[in-house]
């Protein structure tokens, strides 16, 4: 038995909470993962995991073994990263998760410059507006908007995005230009954005001086993905309230027209978050540094 490999596999099963997820993230057959865990339990003569048909839970012995061996794995990773940093260019794969509009408008267009600077790094980019669990999904870092609520995550501030309310010319010709946010709840159609996880509609927030208004759309359509949100606005289905960076190109061509420009809420913060108990590899560290540099011009 390769004990070090078995320990690494055991740690991944504990973190993922699933043999299948652990096997996928390690790119191993599930049978190999199961066999390594069985061999490790036989070697230690203790039960580390309690298996049922639906779940995997850690036994008290398993929790104690994970706590002690996790430190060993992190120390080894730090040693490896130190040698790699000193002798080689950063290399290897990074697992990154980002929202759809951030990926489309900010990250992907800038990646040629990143790859030119770090040609040995590969990026596996997860793109969606769903909320991922960094540990169980084996993600190195995520870009998130708003305050970081999870106390279990470390984060670095990236920048702030301003808001824009806009609509297609065809929509404005048909319905006119709303004079204030309250009109979006009456004669106008605001395309709602709802949470992919809870399906709860998120209110569009408008602010002018000390006056603050929250509006829930009453249009025929709501979406849970940011690129679809913009596409709905371009199609003339209603008014959209979104980040300026996501629609700037369409505003410049006239495909979308800004409205309610004196009703603008405070800019929205973005962070890159990552598990604090992982020693960041050199490749993840340089990627995060690049993100901070790249987002410094966000408007």
N, C-alpha and C positions, 0 to 999 in steps of 0.2 A: 504493500500500500504506500502510495505517495502521501505521507502524512500532511505535508504543507499544503498540497493541493486539496486534500480532504478538508482541512481546516478552512481554507478559502471558500470552498463550496458550501460548507456548513454555515459560514457567516452570511453568505449570499442568500441561502434559504431562510435564515432567521430574518434578514432585512427585508426580503421580498414577501415573506409569509406564504410562500407557495413554491413547490418543487418545479412547477411548470414555468413560472416567472423566472426563477433562478436559472433553470436550464436555458431559457431563451436568452437571458442577459449574458450568460457565460458561453453561449453558442455551443452547448453540449447536449447530447441526447438525455432525455429525462431518466432513462434507465441508468446511465452513467452516474448522474447525480445521486440517484437512489442508492446505487451500489457503493459509492464513496462514503455516503453517510452511514450505511450499514457497516462497512468495514471500520469506520472510525468508532462507531459505538461498540463493536466487538473488541477493538483494540483497547478502548478505555474501560470496557465492561460496565457501561452505564447507558441508560436511555437518554438521549439528548433531545429528541423530538417525539411528540405524541401525534400520530397520524390518524386521521379519520378520512372518510370518503370525500368530505367537503373542505377540510381545513387542516392546517399544520400549526401546532402550538409548541412552544418551548417548555421543556420540563425544568424544574428548579436546578437540576444538575446542568442541563443545557444552557440555562441563563448564566450560571456561574462560569461555565466553560467559555461561552461567547464573550463575556465581559473581559476575561483574562486573555484570551487569544486575539480578540479584536485589537488590543493594544500592540500585540506582537506584529500583527499584519500591518497596522499603521506605521510602526517603526520600520519594517522592511520596505514599505512603499516610500517612506521618507528617505531611506538610504538609497534606494534605487533612483528616486527622482533627483537626489543630490548628485549622483554620478552622471546621470543623463544630462543634467543641466550644465555640469562642468565640462563635459566632453563632447556633447552632440547638440545639434539644433533640436528644439522641441519636436517630438514626433509622436505618432499614435492617434487614436480615435477619441473624439470628445462627443459625449451625448448631451445635446442642448435642446431645451424646449422653449418655444416662443409662441406668442399669439400671432394670428394670421396677418393682421395689418402691419405689425412690427416686422415680421418676416418679409412680407412683400415690398414694403416701402423703405425699410431701413437696413435690414440685415443682408438679404440676398444681393441687392445692388452693390453693396460694399465688399462682398466676399472676395472678388478678384484681387483687391488690394491686400486683404488678409493672407490669402494663399500665396501671393507673390512674396510676402514677407516671411511666411512660415510654410514652405512647400511640403514639409514632412508631416503636417497635421491633417487629419481627416475629420470631418464634422458630420455627425448623424443628427440632422435637424428635425425635431418633432414639431410640426406646425399645426396648431389648433387653438381654440379659445377655451378648451377645457382645463380644469385645474389638476395638475399631475402631482403625485407623491414622489418626491425626489428619491427617497430611499427604496421604496418597493418597486418603483419603475426604473431604478438604476440610472438616474439622470445626474449628470455632473453639475449642471447649473441651469437656471431658468431666468427668463426676463419677465418681470411682473410689474403691472401698473398698480398704483395706489400704495397704501401703507402695507408693510410686511407684517402680517398678523401672527404668523407662526414663530413662537419664541425659539423653536428648535432650529431655525435657519439663521445663517450669517448672511449679510447683504451688503452690497456697495451701491451707493447712489449713482445713477447714470445721468439723469437730466429730467427736465419737465417739458410736457407737451401742452401746447395751447389748444383751445377748442374752436371749432367752426360749426356754425349752423348754416345749412345750404340746401338748395333744391335745384332740379333741372329746369331750364328755361320753359319747357313745355308745361311743367307743373305750374309754374308761376303765372304763365299766360292763362291757364284754366282757372286757377283758384285765387290769383292775386298774391300780393306780398303781405305776410302777417305783420301787424304793427307792434305786437308784443307777444311774449310767450303764452299768455292765456288763450290767444287765438288758436294755438296748436291743439287745444282741447275742445275746440268748438267747430268752426267751419273748415279748419285745415286738417291734414292727415300727417301725423308724425309717425314715422316708421320706428317701432319700438325695438330695442335690443334686450333680449332676455338671457338669463344665465343658462349655459349649457347643462349645468348640474342640477339646478333647482327649478328651471323653467320660469323663474320669477322675473317679471319685467323690471328692468332697471330704469329709474326715472332720469329724464334729461334735466340737468341742473342749469339754471340761468341766474346770473347775478349782475346787478347794476347798482354800484355803490353799496349801501347797506341792505338793499332789497334783494331777496333771494326767492326764486320760484322753482318748484319741481313739477315736471309735467310727465305724465304717463301717456304714451301714444294711444290714440283711439282709431288708428287706421286699420285697413283690412289685413295688413301684414306685419308680423314681427319676426325677427331672425335671431340666431344665437351665434353668428360667426361674422367677424368684422368685414371681410371682403364681400360677403353677400349683402351686408348692410349698405356698403357703398354702391354695389351693383343695383340695389333697389332704388337708391336715390337717382342714379344715372338713368334708370328706366322711367323716371317720372312718377313713381308710385307714391311719393310723399316727401316730406322734409326729413333730413337726417341731421343729427347732432353728434359730431364725431371729432377725432383729433385732426388738427390742421395738416400734419405731415401726411396723413392718409389720403387726403383729397386735394393737396396743393397742386398737383399736376392737372387735375380736372378743373380747378378754379382758374388756372392760367389759360387753359384752352377755351373756357366758357361753357364746358359741358355741365358744370355746376356753378351756381351763382350764390355768393354769400348773402345772408339775411340776418336780421337781428344782431348786427355787429356791435351795438352798444350794450348788449346783454351777454357778457362773457364771464364765465366762472373762472376761478383761480386755476392756474396751470396744474396739470396732473403729473405726479412724480412717477418715475420708473426706476426700478432697481434690478440688479442681477443678484440672485439668491443662490446659495449653495449650502450643503450640509457642513456645519462648523466642526464636526468631529472627524472629518476626513482631511488628511494632509493633502492639500491640492498638488496635483502633479504639475510639472513645469508647463505642460501643454495647456492645461486648464487655466493656470495662472496667467500665461501670456494672452490667452483668449479674453479673459476678464479684463485685463489691462487694456487690450485693444477696444473692447466694448466701451469702457470708460472714456477713452480717447475719442472714439467715433461718436458717441452720444453727446459729447460736450457741445456740439453745435445744434442740438435738437431744439426746435421751436414749436 
